[in-house]
Amino acid sequence: MAAELIATTATKSVFRDGEKAIKVFNADFPKADVLNEALITARVEEVGGINVPKVLEVGVFEGKWSITFDFIEGKTLQQLMEENPDKLPDYMEHMVDLHLNILSKQCPLLNKLKDKMSRQILDTEELGDITRYDMRTQLDSMPKHTKLCHGDFNPSNIIVKEDGTMYVLDWVHATQGNASADVARTYLLFCLEDQNKADMYMNLFCKKTGTAKKYVQSWLPIVAAAQLSKKRPEEADLLQQWANVCDYQ
């Protein structure tokens, strides 16, 4: 059976070939980044207790670097939320529980979240020297944890099988660090699409964990500043607004 194109982004295409999913990167995509994604995903697999599509092969597909995974049949949680808006509270509950399961794990060979964010903020020229310095100083003062953080946890990266089992995709941004930083990133990703969902997510996380909302919110300017380094025009305005709120109340 010929491989079928099922998704595309600015940097890659995803094909289905039977029971395999092949992520094919653009010709100019750095080889080191491809190998790093495969390594991170393999390390998360080894943690156990999280449903992750297994890495089967790193190779070349039609002249371009690729990673082959198990194909997971199902719909993204984002699709389900859009198709069944009346079930949003249930979906959000499951999503928060899934996130908490991830954050309960440790993966000591991953890069540290604070180190990665510090580098990202340093590379964010839009903020100016003084703001970057303030952000990195604030980041350095935040509590140091070693929880497994996904780094891009949002409904489009969760596949729900017909029996309800959830698989988490795209671990390339995974690090070890503070759970509230990872939750703050998910909150901001929701904000880019739907403020109601963002608030629902934040409130559920804080309720389930007994975490003060103000503590999670204290990560928002730092996370926004780091996210700006990805230079996505559609995100720039909102992220700059958050990044400029250095003393969030």
C-alpha positions in Angstrom: 0.0 0.0 0.0 1.4 3.4 -1.0 2.0 5.9 1.9 -0.9 8.3 2.3 -0.4 12.0 3.2 -2.4 12.7 6.3 -1.0 16.0 7.7 1.3 18.8 6.8 2.9 21.7 8.7 5.5 24.4 7.8 8.4 22.0 8.6 7.1 18.5 7.9 4.6 16.1 6.3 3.1 13.0 8.0 2.2 9.9 6.0 0.4 6.8 6.9 1.8 3.5 5.7 -0.4 0.7 7.1 0.3 0.5 10.8 3.1 3.1 10.6 3.1 6.9 10.6 6.1 8.5 8.9 7.0 12.0 9.8 9.0 13.5 6.9 10.9 16.7 7.5 11.6 19.4 5.0 14.9 19.1 3.1 16.4 22.1 5.0 15.4 20.8 8.4 18.5 20.2 10.6 19.5 16.5 10.9 20.5 17.1 14.5 16.9 18.2 15.4 15.5 15.0 13.7 17.8 12.8 15.7 17.1 14.7 18.9 13.3 14.3 18.5 13.7 10.5 18.1 16.0 10.3 21.1 13.6 12.4 23.3 10.6 10.3 22.3 12.5 7.0 23.0 13.5 8.3 26.4 9.9 9.1 27.2 8.8 5.7 26.0 11.2 4.2 28.6 9.6 6.1 31.4 6.5 3.9 31.2 3.0 4.6 32.3 2.3 7.0 29.4 0.8 6.0 26.0 3.3 7.2 23.4 3.6 6.1 19.8 6.8 4.0 19.7 9.7 5.1 17.5 10.3 2.3 15.0 13.0 3.8 12.7 14.9 6.9 11.8 15.7 7.0 8.1 15.3 8.8 4.8 12.0 9.0 2.9 12.1 10.3 -0.7 15.5 11.9 0.0 14.4 13.6 3.3 15.0 12.7 6.9 12.2 10.9 8.6 11.0 9.3 11.8 8.7 6.3 11.7 6.3 5.7 14.6 3.4 3.3 15.4 0.3 4.7 13.8 -2.4 5.4 16.3 -6.0 5.1 14.9 -8.3 7.7 16.4 -9.3 11.4 16.5 -7.4 14.2 18.1 -8.9 15.6 21.3 -9.2 18.9 19.5 -11.4 17.3 16.9 -13.6 15.7 19.6 -13.9 19.1 21.4 -15.0 20.7 18.2 -17.5 18.0 17.2 -19.0 17.6 20.7 -19.0 20.9 22.5 -21.5 19.6 25.0 -18.9 17.2 26.3 -16.2 19.8 26.8 -16.2 19.6 30.6 -15.6 15.8 30.4 -12.9 16.2 27.7 -11.2 18.9 29.8 -11.3 16.7 32.9 -9.6 13.8 31.0 -7.0 16.1 29.6 -6.0 17.5 33.0 -5.8 14.0 34.4 -3.6 13.0 31.5 -1.4 16.0 32.1 -1.1 15.2 35.8 -0.1 11.6 34.9 2.7 12.9 32.7 3.8 15.5 35.3 4.0 12.7 38.0 6.8 11.0 36.0 10.6 11.7 35.9 13.0 11.4 33.0 16.4 12.4 34.3 18.2 12.3 30.9 16.1 15.1 29.4 17.4 18.7 29.2 16.3 21.0 32.1 13.3 23.2 31.4 14.9 26.3 33.0 18.0 26.0 30.9 16.0 25.7 27.7 13.8 28.6 28.5 16.8 30.8 29.5 18.3 30.2 26.0 15.0 30.9 24.3 14.5 34.2 26.2 18.1 35.2 25.3 17.2 34.6 21.6 14.0 36.7 21.7 15.2 40.0 20.3 11.7 41.5 20.3 11.8 42.0 24.0 14.9 44.2 24.3 18.0 43.7 26.6 16.5 45.0 29.8 13.3 42.9 29.5 15.3 39.8 28.6 17.6 40.3 31.6 14.5 40.8 33.9 12.9 37.6 32.6 16.0 35.5 33.0 16.5 36.8 36.5 12.9 36.0 37.4 13.2 32.5 35.8 16.3 31.8 37.8 14.4 32.6 41.0 11.6 30.1 40.3 11.5 26.8 42.2 13.6 24.0 40.5 11.7 20.7 40.0 12.4 17.7 37.9 9.0 16.6 36.7 8.5 15.4 33.1 7.2 18.3 31.1 5.7 17.8 27.6 6.4 21.4 26.4 3.5 21.5 23.9 0.7 19.8 25.7 -2.5 20.8 23.8 -5.6 18.9 22.4 -4.1 18.6 18.9 -1.2 16.5 20.3 -3.6 13.9 22.0 -5.0 11.1 20.0 -8.1 9.4 21.4 -8.8 5.8 20.3 -12.3 4.4 19.9 -12.1 2.8 23.3 -11.1 6.1 24.9 -7.4 5.4 25.4 -5.4 8.6 25.0 -2.0 8.7 23.3 0.3 11.8 23.5 2.2 12.8 20.4 5.1 15.2 19.6 7.5 15.0 22.5 10.3 17.1 20.8 9.9 19.9 23.3 9.9 17.6 26.4 12.2 18.6 29.3 12.4 18.1 33.1 11.2 20.9 35.2 8.4 22.7 37.0 4.9 21.3 36.5 3.3 24.8 36.7 5.5 26.1 33.9 4.2 23.3 31.7 0.6 24.1 32.7 1.2 27.8 32.0 2.3 26.9 28.5 -0.8 24.9 27.9 -2.9 27.8 29.3 -1.2 30.2 26.8 -1.7 27.8 23.9 -5.4 27.6 24.8 -5.5 31.4 25.1 -4.4 31.7 21.5 -7.6 29.9 20.5 -10.3 30.1 23.2 -10.1 32.0 26.5 -12.9 30.0 28.0 -11.1 26.7 27.5 -7.9 28.3 28.9 -9.6 29.3 32.1 -11.4 26.0 32.4 -8.0 24.2 32.1 -6.3 26.4 34.6 -9.1 26.2 37.2 -9.3 22.4 36.9 -5.5 22.0 37.3 -5.4 24.2 40.4 -8.5 22.5 41.9 -7.1 19.0 41.4 -3.6 19.8 42.7 -4.3 22.4 45.4 -2.0 24.8 43.5 -2.5 28.5 44.0 -3.6 30.0 40.7 -1.4 33.0 41.3 1.7 30.7 41.3 0.8 29.2 37.9 0.2 32.7 36.7 3.6 33.8 37.8 5.1 31.6 35.1 3.0 33.2 32.3 5.3 36.1 31.4 8.3 33.8 31.4 6.7 31.2 29.3 5.3 33.8 26.9 8.8 35.3 26.5 10.2 31.8 25.7 7.4 31.0 23.3 8.2 34.2 21.3 11.5 32.7 20.3 9.6 30.4 17.9 8.7 33.5 15.8 5.1 32.6 14.9 3.5 35.8 13.6 0.0 34.6 14.6 1.1 34.3 18.3 3.2 37.4 18.5 0.7 40.0 19.8 -0.8 38.0 22.6 2.6 36.6 23.7 4.1 40.1 23.8 1.2 41.3 26.0 1.9 38.5 28.5 5.6 38.8 28.3 5.4 42.5 29.2 3.4 41.7 32.4 6.5 41.1 34.5 4.8 41.4 37.9 1.6 39.5 37.3 -1.0 40.1 40.0 
